[in-house]
């Protein structure tokens, strides 16, 4: 069995196929308490810190986190750490709130429409670095049209100034992540459409589609008509909802992509993290592990008595960091309430996809649980 020792802040942590992700003993690494010590204005006090996009910039790990204000609206804040684990320095004001006329808009952007569409809050940023530009995809919610959400794009080079480009597509989306390199002269992205007809699970919530563009900043994407990953019924832990989580990252054997999945239970809709391995030249070809890499547990939301907990039984990632030795830091929200870090290794994730996979379109196991490969 593949077994790897990963170091995180002088902590040796073991990961293997039975424990693909090891939780950092110091979790959570950022909570509402630390943010509220900085954002002291009563109108900016928050109840959560979660679902953060992650980037490396100017010698620091940048965490672009989502927080619920006490009024219920989501905004995005920034914290920086020199080691990516602790010592997070929270910026004194939110980095992105619903757009206003005073924001910077890319040429050709319909600022009026964007301002209206973001009026309900901005959520769940993903960050892809291409050259010296960071492309941020984030969910923008309408304030008065129920369940209307469109993933929009912003760019930055310094995480101080942000240029808004508007919706990546003129249709509702919940999750969009962008690959960090061109593939065959074009850029690829993974898309999970929003579904306003099936409630919170099922329907097209069970589909991930592949899109292509010649320019990420153009917001001109062509989606392939058929999904490249899909789950439906059956016993899968991903059976009722899947969606891309963190932007994919390159390995020698393919693009690894950490996604989220949901299976409806009598106690609700627990979220787990899964992993897929996309072909380097054709990311539509994907091997998908049937075994999640992380299930939610009590360890993912350690808070003091009296602290608000937003959504129980959830682990959710919007950002990972691959280190030179193949080890991976997964930054994930626990119970949509706090930010945590887990570690894994690309060899473990690849082995799960190759040896314990499921058909990405039917969910059928590609191995025999009696012990014989099918």
Steps between C-alpha positions, in 0.01 A plus 500: 500500500620849419600682818639851517631715782416867454646772719288795604648751743728239661213251521571168319165384362434164332264461205409184310207344315310445825567853625551713188486834684651570842356790696738762639496466882475879535168529314314724460755740354265797462163575660249780532658591832830604338321691224275685746804617695599691184160583347369677810230705329168345618383488137800288406497248784477146357371162611704276266833470319499229233527391134817693424688532174875458545798651315873547544605864462801706603636232734169447678204269483195715428163379628202667332235386744123519503322631808136545591432841646254490788232635263540181295684637195828342388813706432862410422795586721875445480742346746870437438742254659873460451483122543147429378399343830485752781573861584227618264487878461148620420466808280314787673203508258325248273671457164181450298140583587204526260607727215430874501558777248829580672656165407729441202336328201672351197423666166175369355361388834136589566558658838132568567401137441796374706416727793144368499608139470748525792259681730431187704862419583824353365614151594739207457797645304738280303838639390703395197836660427595534133820698453497793740120528502269332749158406363231485769171326428235565763127441547289816476147491642206720404333669796137461389488218242495178701780253424645714222875452512756569229869433532689819419865577432739746661872540438783635711878511503553617855190399702450867574328611180229293331360538149149359448422333166141387562337155464710230334178382330158656461339210683480391860807319632604395848861384453762589239872418523764581238801286407829689552657435157386505141422159352540477125498878472180549702406524865271250670260532790270274702141620540212390724170658391245630747168316515186688601261209436620215720551662840848478651601161355446291188438625149796676341654536846636152420698616193840656435560636152816600317534840335758659269606855423782672313519769770393462863446875537264510202218311677431319173478134587374211291363219714507145372138383482547177696638482855840344560408398857155400615344314789148369530325271748690195616690474829767760416597757761484748211158387377298820553741785426852555372691812409857612434679618811855625461657588164677196350877466527749321279675173586704270277198270464229758443311794642382428854173665595346497846120521487211488746222246510173450687283202582161574652442322832224491760705754695560744214753548220856434620777634275818302433810568290582282201776496240524457123798456268462671160710418195765767443416547131125430519349586841165358387660160560489453876558226754288560808561345841192338648648549846483850652823645629334676795177447693371768741562442869485683831868583454412729210311756705668552837337807649426635844165446667251756388655539153267499202538198267363559153451161326588174680671208325681696228858501371549726197810621320564784255880488504804274528876549485728241342853504641814400307520160672152402381334565833178699492340738745121500481334808646143415590205639686353302786123519545506821292632658820881483533809454280715189532807350334551137405799334333526226242735389223441483126615135487222402742234692308613358165496146639143545623391611152686221321424209731169585671314687231143525381371566151479880486164490318318200650655469845570130445797380706806411297621252759343194655440537873548123535865569431520431129550786254215524247 
